[in-house]
Amino acid sequence: MNALSKFPHWRQDLTASIVVFLVAVPLCVGVAVASGVPAELGLVTGIVGGLVTGLMPGSSLQVSGPAAGLTVLVFEAVSEFGVSALGVIVLIAGLLQLAMGFLKVGRWFRAISVSVVEGMLCGIGLVIIAGQVYAAAGLKAPDTGLGKITGLPEAFADALGSTTALTSLAIGAGTIAVVVFWRRLPKAAQAVPGALAAVLLATAATLAFGLPVATVEVEGLLGVVQPPGSEAFGELAGPAIWGTIVAFTLIASAESLFSAAAVDRLHDGPRTQYDKEMIAQGAGNTVCGVLGALPMTAVIVRSSANVNAGAKTKASRVLHGVWLLLFAAAMPWALALIPIPALAGILVHAGWKLIPFRQIAALWRDHRGEALILVVTAVSIVVVNMFEGVLIGLALSVVKTAWEASHTRLEVVDKGAGPIQAYLSGNATFLRLPKILDSLEALPQNRPVELDLGGLHHLDHACRTALDSWAERHSAVGTEPVKLREPAPVPAAEKVTVA
């Protein structure tokens, strides 16, 4: 029996793996350079994403590796704690992901507000674009996201006075143009991914014309793999690093699982098992941490390329890791030829695609509250930082949900004789308390009142206390006491238990 008969889809998976490999090379290198770490570390993370995470159950066609969405967070972590501490951060984040997977927390990430996630991606995209403009011009970028954006006019003014900076910018702009217009070429040309074609053309132009632009610094694969030492683990004694670890864990997990949901819509194969995918991501990040590499997430660009290339099983993503390993081991010299402005152009394009223009417009038409959450989250990430920006977005989302869920209605019936009938329905929470009390205190104090609470689905402690207090004050003027009709208990036959 032919050994290949055990793998009926080997042709499709082999072809898809080559496509994903070609897409992954410039992105792995570009993300690493933008994160402030050696280029080879991006390839290491891509290799682990293929050979470790790729072999594990969870999502069959999703591809993992270094992601543009974590570039800002990694750069901040490296700037604050150093490259040596990056391995510890990624290692602990991976262990936390493993714990969440085994505790079956993965499915709960689907409950995160889409507006917060879109706002997070938008904020990240803005910071990436602004930061990579400086890299494309060969200039040093400010440390903060807000500084990167507000400093752009001065950066362009400086670039206009330097031939070297203008040449570098031209390489970056040309790279973006190739990526954008590559899709309009015939199908035969598109067999080569646009990002790879753009980098190859930029490299060829730089070499042919001897352009004075910076290129990637190469240290060798074995030279950059540095397992964290005792000094790096000593950073765990400080509270600051734990905020970064939590941010890595939550953002990488959310990005991976949202990517899984998106990839599931692209194919008809097995659906993602979210808790197992969380374990797979945790295992990959644990290995990346041991190797001192970049953190990994599932990445939608490589995953969609995998599906569109006809992949049928997880073999395609595993093989893409093999090709990355062979490339990193056999052709490290090729990295030293790549112009940094070309990588900056690739990431500017990637950052642009993270900004959800259509979603913002759709939300503004139909759900302006959600659109506001998206914008505030994005602005907070730019002005403060990613972790606190996401927390602000989540807090706004919770407040908005609580406000909408606490809808109440107070109906007053006054027949002119007898007690005034008041009916309170909906969900009475402290958020609606001022409006409820204003309406009740406006009732005549020389008339008895019967307040019927039977229409309430929920009555929190704050409202209960406030209503009792109002009833006592109203009764103190000499009229008949206020009568409060309590909500009727739900009959046992009407109670529904959801497993």
C-alpha positions as CSV (number, residue, x, y, z in Angstrom):
1,M,0.0,0.0,0.0
2,N,1.3,3.5,-0.9
3,A,2.2,5.3,2.3
4,L,0.7,8.5,0.9
5,S,-2.7,6.8,0.8
6,K,-2.9,7.4,4.5
7,F,-2.8,11.1,3.7
8,P,-5.4,11.6,0.9
9,H,-5.1,15.4,1.0
10,W,-1.3,15.6,0.9
11,R,-1.2,17.5,-2.4
12,Q,-3.5,20.2,-1.2
13,D,-1.8,20.5,2.2
14,L,1.7,20.6,0.7
15,T,0.7,23.4,-1.7
16,A,-1.0,25.3,1.1
17,S,2.0,24.9,3.4
18,I,4.3,26.6,0.8
19,V,1.8,29.5,0.3
20,V,1.6,30.0,4.1
21,F,5.4,29.8,4.4
22,L,5.8,32.5,1.8
23,V,3.2,34.7,3.5
24,A,4.8,34.1,6.9
25,V,8.4,35.0,6.2
26,P,8.1,38.8,5.7
27,L,5.4,39.0,8.5
28,C,7.5,37.1,11.1
29,V,10.6,39.2,10.3
30,G,8.7,42.4,10.2
31,V,6.9,41.9,13.5
32,A,10.2,41.0,15.2
33,V,12.0,44.1,13.9
34,A,9.0,46.4,14.8
35,S,9.0,44.8,18.3
36,G,12.6,45.8,19.0
37,V,14.0,42.2,19.0
38,P,16.3,40.3,16.6
39,A,14.6,39.3,13.4
40,E,15.3,35.6,13.9
41,L,13.0,35.6,17.0
42,G,10.0,36.2,14.8
43,L,11.0,33.1,12.8
44,V,11.4,31.1,16.0
45,T,7.9,31.9,17.0
46,G,6.6,31.0,13.6
47,I,8.4,27.7,13.8
48,V,6.9,26.9,17.2
49,G,3.5,27.9,15.9
50,G,3.8,25.3,13.2
51,L,5.6,22.4,14.9
52,V,4.1,22.7,18.4
53,T,0.7,24.5,18.2
54,G,0.1,23.1,14.7
55,L,0.2,19.5,15.9
56,M,-2.3,20.0,18.7
57,P,-6.1,19.8,18.6
58,G,-8.3,22.9,18.6
59,S,-8.6,24.5,15.3
60,S,-7.6,22.4,12.3
61,L,-6.8,25.1,9.7
62,Q,-5.8,28.1,11.9
63,V,-2.1,29.1,11.7
64,S,-0.2,30.6,14.6
65,G,2.8,32.8,14.8
66,P,4.0,36.3,15.8
67,A,1.2,38.8,15.3
68,A,1.1,42.5,14.4
69,G,-1.5,42.9,17.0
70,L,1.0,42.3,19.8
71,T,3.8,44.4,18.4
72,V,2.9,47.5,20.5
73,L,2.7,45.5,23.7
74,V,5.9,43.6,23.0
75,F,7.8,46.8,22.2
76,E,6.6,48.4,25.5
77,A,7.6,45.3,27.4
78,V,11.1,45.1,25.9
79,S,11.6,48.8,26.4
80,E,10.7,48.6,30.1
81,F,12.0,45.2,31.1
82,G,14.6,44.3,28.4
83,V,14.8,41.5,25.9
84,S,16.0,39.0,28.6
85,A,12.7,39.4,30.5
86,L,10.6,38.8,27.4
87,G,11.0,35.0,27.7
88,V,9.7,35.0,31.3
89,I,6.7,37.1,30.3
90,V,5.8,34.8,27.4
91,L,6.4,31.7,29.5
92,I,4.1,32.7,32.4
93,A,1.5,33.9,29.9
94,G,1.6,30.5,28.2
95,L,1.2,28.7,31.5
96,L,-1.8,30.9,32.3
97,Q,-3.3,30.0,28.9
98,L,-2.8,26.3,29.7
99,A,-4.5,26.7,33.0
100,M,-7.4,28.6,31.4
101,G,-7.7,25.9,28.8
102,F,-7.8,23.1,31.3
103,L,-10.3,25.0,33.4
104,K,-12.5,25.5,30.3
105,V,-12.3,29.3,30.3
106,G,-11.7,29.4,26.5
107,R,-15.4,29.5,25.6
108,W,-15.9,32.6,27.8
109,F,-13.7,34.7,25.6
110,R,-16.6,34.7,23.1
111,A,-18.5,36.9,25.6
112,I,-16.2,39.8,25.2
113,S,-17.8,42.8,23.5
114,V,-17.1,42.9,19.8
115,S,-16.8,46.7,20.0
116,V,-14.0,46.4,22.6
117,V,-12.1,43.9,20.4
118,E,-12.6,46.1,17.3
119,G,-11.5,49.1,19.3
120,M,-8.4,47.3,20.5
121,L,-7.5,46.3,16.9
122,C,-8.1,49.9,15.8
123,G,-5.9,51.4,18.5
124,I,-3.2,48.9,17.8
125,G,-3.4,49.6,14.1
126,L,-3.1,53.4,14.6
127,V,0.0,53.0,16.8
128,I,1.6,50.5,14.4
129,I,1.0,52.8,11.4
130,A,2.4,55.9,13.2
131,G,5.4,54.0,14.6
132,Q,6.3,52.3,11.3
133,V,6.3,55.7,9.4
134,Y,9.3,56.6,11.5
135,A,11.0,53.3,10.8
136,A,10.3,53.8,7.1
137,A,12.0,57.2,7.2
138,G,14.9,55.8,9.3
139,L,14.0,58.1,12.2
140,K,13.7,57.3,15.9
141,A,10.0,57.0,17.0
142,P,8.7,58.6,20.2
143,D,8.1,56.2,23.1
144,T,4.3,56.8,23.5
145,G,1.5,56.1,21.1
146,L,0.2,59.7,21.4
147,G,3.8,61.0,20.8
148,K,4.1,58.9,17.7
149,I,1.0,60.5,16.2
150,T,1.5,64.1,17.2
151,G,5.2,63.9,16.2
152,L,4.4,62.9,12.6
153,P,4.4,66.5,11.1
154,E,7.8,67.2,12.5
155,A,9.0,63.8,11.3
156,F,7.9,64.5,7.7
157,A,9.5,67.9,7.9
158,D,12.8,66.3,9.0
159,A,12.5,63.7,6.2
160,L,12.1,66.4,3.6
161,G,15.5,67.8,4.4
162,S,17.3,64.5,4.1
163,T,18.0,62.6,0.9
164,T,18.6,59.4,2.8
165,A,15.3,59.7,4.7
166,L,13.4,60.4,1.5
167,T,15.0,57.4,-0.2
168,S,14.0,55.2,2.7
169,L,10.4,56.6,2.7
170,A,10.2,55.9,-1.1
171,I,11.1,52.2,-0.4
172,G,8.4,51.9,2.2
173,A,5.8,53.7,0.1
174,G,6.7,51.5,-2.9
175,T,6.3,48.4,-0.8
176,I,2.8,49.4,0.3
177,A,1.9,50.2,-3.3
178,V,3.0,46.7,-4.5
179,V,1.0,45.0,-1.7
180,V,-2.1,47.0,-2.5
181,F,-2.0,46.6,-6.3
182,W,-0.8,43.0,-6.3
183,R,-4.3,41.7,-6.0
184,R,-5.2,43.3,-9.4
185,L,-2.6,41.3,-11.3
186,P,-3.5,38.0,-13.1
187,K,-4.1,34.9,-11.0
188,A,-0.8,33.4,-12.2
189,A,1.2,36.3,-10.6
190,Q,-0.8,36.1,-7.4
191,A,0.6,32.6,-6.8
192,V,3.4,34.6,-5.1
193,P,2.0,36.4,-2.0
194,G,1.9,40.2,-2.4
195,A,3.9,40.9,0.8
196,L,6.7,38.5,-0.3
197,A,6.7,40.0,-3.8
198,A,6.9,43.5,-2.3
199,V,9.9,42.6,0.0
200,L,11.7,40.9,-2.9
201,L,11.3,43.9,-5.2
202,A,12.4,46.3,-2.5
203,T,15.4,44.2,-1.8
204,A,16.3,43.9,-5.5
205,A,15.9,47.7,-6.0
206,T,18.1,48.4,-3.0
207,L,20.9,46.1,-4.2
208,A,20.7,47.1,-7.8
209,F,20.9,50.9,-7.2
210,G,23.0,50.7,-4.0
211,L,20.4,52.7,-2.0
212,P,21.5,54.0,1.4
213,V,18.8,52.3,3.5
214,A,19.1,50.3,6.7
215,T,18.8,46.5,6.4
216,V,17.9,43.8,8.9
217,E,20.7,42.9,11.4
218,V,21.3,39.1,11.5
219,E,22.7,37.3,14.6
220,G,22.0,33.7,13.6
221,L,19.3,31.4,14.8
222,L,21.3,29.8,17.7
223,G,22.7,33.2,18.7
224,V,19.3,34.7,19.4
225,V,17.7,31.8,21.2
226,Q,18.3,32.7,24.9
227,P,16.3,30.8,27.6
228,P,15.5,33.2,30.4
229,G,18.0,33.2,33.3
230,S,17.7,33.7,37.0
231,E,17.9,37.5,36.6
232,A,14.9,37.5,34.3
233,F,12.9,35.4,36.7
234,G,13.9,37.9,39.4
235,E,11.7,40.5,37.6
236,L,8.7,38.5,38.8
237,A,9.2,39.9,42.3
238,G,8.1,43.4,41.0
239,P,4.3,44.1,40.5
240,A,4.8,46.0,37.3
241,I,5.7,42.9,35.2
242,W,2.5,41.1,36.2
243,G,0.3,43.7,34.5
244,T,2.2,43.1,31.3
245,I,1.9,39.3,31.8
246,V,-1.9,39.6,32.3
247,A,-2.1,41.8,29.2
248,F,-0.2,39.3,27.1
249,T,-2.4,36.5,28.3
250,L,-5.8,38.1,27.8
251,I,-5.0,39.9,24.5
252,A,-3.2,36.9,22.9
253,S,-6.1,34.6,24.0
254,A,-8.8,36.9,22.7
255,E,-7.1,37.5,19.4
256,S,-6.5,33.8,18.9
257,L,-10.1,32.8,19.7
258,F,-11.7,35.5,17.7
259,S,-9.5,34.5,14.8
260,A,-10.7,31.0,15.2
261,A,-14.3,32.1,14.9
262,A,-13.4,34.0,11.8
263,V,-11.5,31.1,10.2
264,D,-14.4,28.7,11.0
265,R,-16.6,30.9,8.7
266,L,-14.1,30.3,5.8
267,H,-14.3,26.5,5.5
268,D,-16.7,23.6,6.0
269,G,-14.3,21.4,8.0
270,P,-14.4,20.6,11.8
271,R,-15.3,23.5,14.0
272,T,-12.8,25.0,16.6
273,Q,-12.8,23.4,20.1
274,Y,-12.1,26.6,22.0
275,D,-10.8,25.1,25.2
276,K,-8.4,22.8,23.3
277,E,-7.3,25.8,21.1
278,M,-6.5,27.7,24.3
279,I,-4.4,24.8,25.5
280,A,-2.6,24.7,22.1
281,Q,-1.9,28.4,22.2
282,G,-0.7,28.0,25.8
283,A,1.7,25.2,24.9
284,G,3.1,27.2,22.0
285,N,3.7,30.3,24.1
286,T,5.3,28.2,26.9
287,V,7.8,26.8,24.4
288,C,8.3,30.3,23.0
289,G,9.0,31.6,26.5
290,V,11.6,28.9,27.2
291,L,13.3,29.9,23.9
292,G,13.1,33.6,24.7
293,A,11.1,34.3,21.6
294,L,8.1,36.5,20.7
295,P,4.6,35.6,21.9
296,M,2.3,33.9,19.5
297,T,-1.3,34.1,18.6
298,A,-3.5,32.7,15.8
299,V,-3.1,35.1,12.9
300,I,-6.0,35.7,10.5
301,V,-3.8,36.6,7.5
302,R,-1.9,33.4,7.4
303,S,-4.9,31.3,8.4
304,S,-7.1,32.7,5.6
305,A,-4.2,32.1,3.2
306,N,-4.1,28.5,4.4
307,V,-7.8,28.0,3.8
308,N,-7.8,29.8,0.4
309,A,-4.8,27.7,-0.8
310,G,-6.9,24.6,-0.3
311,A,-5.6,23.1,3.0
312,K,-7.7,20.2,4.3
313,T,-5.9,19.1,7.5
314,K,-3.5,20.4,10.1
315,A,-0.6,19.0,8.0
316,S,-0.4,22.3,6.1
317,R,0.4,24.4,9.1
318,V,2.9,21.9,10.5
319,L,4.7,21.8,7.2
320,H,4.8,25.6,7.0
321,G,6.8,25.4,10.3
322,V,9.2,22.9,8.8
323,W,9.8,25.3,5.8
324,L,10.4,28.2,8.2
325,L,12.9,26.1,10.2
326,L,14.8,25.1,7.0
327,F,14.8,28.7,5.8
328,A,16.1,30.1,9.2
329,A,18.8,27.4,9.4
330,A,20.0,27.4,5.7
331,M,19.5,30.9,4.5
332,P,20.0,33.4,7.4
333,W,22.1,35.5,5.1
334,A,18.9,36.3,3.1
335,L,17.5,38.3,6.1
336,A,20.5,40.7,6.0
337,L,19.5,41.8,2.5
338,I,16.0,42.9,3.5
339,P,15.5,46.7,3.8
340,I,13.9,47.8,7.0
341,P,11.7,50.3,5.2
342,A,10.2,47.5,3.2
343,L,9.2,45.7,6.4
344,A,7.9,48.9,7.8
345,G,5.7,49.2,4.7
346,I,4.4,45.7,5.2
347,L,3.4,46.5,8.8
348,V,1.8,49.9,7.8
349,H,-0.4,47.9,5.5
350,A,-1.1,45.3,8.2
351,G,-1.9,48.1,10.7
352,W,-4.3,49.7,8.2
353,K,-6.2,46.4,7.8
354,L,-6.6,46.3,11.6
355,I,-8.7,49.5,11.5
356,P,-12.4,48.4,11.1
357,F,-13.7,51.3,9.0
358,R,-16.8,49.4,7.8
359,Q,-17.7,48.2,11.3
360,I,-17.4,51.7,12.7
361,A,-19.7,53.1,10.0
362,A,-22.2,50.3,10.5
363,L,-22.2,50.7,14.3
364,W,-22.6,54.4,14.0
365,R,-25.8,53.9,11.9
366,D,-27.4,51.2,14.1
367,H,-25.7,51.2,17.5
368,R,-24.1,54.5,18.4
369,G,-23.4,53.4,21.9
370,E,-21.3,50.5,20.6
371,A,-19.5,52.8,18.2
372,L,-18.6,55.1,21.0
373,I,-17.1,52.2,23.0
374,L,-15.0,51.2,20.0
375,V,-13.7,54.8,19.5
376,V,-13.0,55.3,23.2
377,T,-11.1,52.0,23.4
378,A,-9.0,52.9,20.4
379,V,-8.2,56.4,21.7
380,S,-7.4,55.1,25.2
381,I,-4.9,52.7,23.7
382,V,-3.2,55.5,21.8
383,V,-3.2,57.9,24.7
384,V,-2.5,55.6,27.6
385,N,-1.4,52.1,26.7
386,M,-2.9,48.9,25.4
387,F,-3.7,47.1,28.6
388,E,-5.4,50.1,30.3
389,G,-7.1,51.0,27.1
390,V,-8.8,47.6,26.9
391,L,-9.8,47.8,30.5
392,I,-11.4,51.2,29.9
393,G,-13.3,49.7,26.9
394,L,-14.5,46.7,29.0
395,A,-15.6,49.0,31.8
396,L,-17.6,51.1,29.3
397,S,-19.2,48.0,27.8
398,V,-20.3,46.7,31.2
399,V,-21.7,50.1,32.2
400,K,-23.6,50.4,28.9
401,T,-25.0,46.9,29.3
402,A,-26.0,47.5,32.9
403,W,-27.7,50.8,31.9
404,E,-29.7,49.2,29.1
405,A,-30.6,46.2,31.2
406,S,-32.0,48.4,34.0
407,H,-34.8,49.8,32.0
408,T,-37.8,50.7,34.2
409,R,-41.2,52.1,33.6
410,L,-43.4,53.9,36.2
411,E,-47.1,54.2,35.3
412,V,-49.3,56.4,37.5
413,V,-53.1,56.1,37.5
414,D,-55.1,58.8,39.4
415,K,-58.9,58.4,39.2
416,G,-59.4,61.5,41.4
417,A,-60.8,59.5,44.3
418,G,-59.2,56.9,46.4
419,P,-55.5,56.1,46.5
420,I,-53.1,56.9,43.6
421,Q,-52.2,53.7,41.8
422,A,-48.5,53.4,40.7
423,Y,-47.1,50.5,38.7
424,L,-43.4,49.9,38.5
425,S,-42.1,47.4,35.9
426,G,-38.8,46.3,34.3
427,N,-35.5,46.1,36.1
428,A,-35.1,48.5,39.0
429,T,-31.4,49.0,39.7
430,F,-29.4,51.9,41.3
431,L,-28.7,53.2,37.8
432,R,-32.3,54.2,37.4
433,L,-32.9,55.2,41.0
434,P,-32.7,59.0,40.5
435,K,-35.4,58.9,37.8
436,I,-37.7,56.6,39.9
437,L,-37.4,58.8,43.0
438,D,-38.0,62.0,41.1
439,S,-41.3,60.5,39.7
440,L,-42.4,59.2,43.1
441,E,-41.6,62.4,45.0
442,A,-43.6,64.4,42.5
443,L,-46.8,62.6,43.6
444,P,-49.2,64.6,45.9
445,Q,-48.2,64.0,49.5
446,N,-51.8,64.5,50.8
447,R,-53.0,61.4,49.0
448,P,-52.5,57.7,49.8
449,V,-50.4,55.8,47.3
450,E,-50.4,52.1,46.3
451,L,-47.1,51.2,44.6
452,D,-47.4,47.9,42.8
453,L,-44.0,46.2,42.2
454,G,-45.5,43.1,40.6
455,G,-44.2,44.0,37.1
456,L,-40.5,44.1,38.2
457,H,-38.2,41.4,36.9
458,H,-35.4,42.5,39.2
459,L,-35.2,44.8,42.3
460,D,-31.8,45.4,43.7
461,H,-30.9,46.3,47.3
462,A,-30.3,50.0,46.6
463,C,-33.8,50.4,45.0
464,R,-35.5,48.3,47.7
465,T,-34.0,50.5,50.5
466,A,-34.8,53.8,48.6
467,L,-38.4,52.7,48.0
468,D,-38.8,51.8,51.7
469,S,-37.3,55.2,52.7
470,W,-39.6,57.1,50.3
471,A,-42.7,55.2,51.6
472,E,-41.8,56.2,55.2
473,R,-41.4,59.9,54.3
474,H,-44.6,60.0,52.2
475,S,-46.6,58.4,55.1
476,A,-45.2,60.8,57.7
477,V,-47.4,63.7,56.5
478,G,-50.5,62.3,58.0
479,T,-52.0,60.4,55.1
480,E,-52.6,56.7,55.0
481,P,-49.4,54.7,54.8
482,V,-48.0,53.8,51.4
483,K,-48.9,50.3,50.4
484,L,-46.1,48.4,48.6
485,R,-47.3,45.3,46.7
486,E,-44.4,43.0,46.4
487,P,-43.5,41.1,43.2
488,A,-45.2,37.8,43.0
489,P,-42.8,34.8,43.3
490,V,-42.3,32.8,40.1
491,P,-44.2,29.5,40.3
492,A,-42.1,26.4,40.3
493,A,-43.8,25.2,37.1
494,E,-42.7,28.4,35.3
495,K,-39.0,28.2,36.3
496,V,-36.7,27.1,33.6
497,T,-33.3,25.7,34.4
498,V,-30.6,26.1,31.7
499,A,-27.6,23.7,32.0
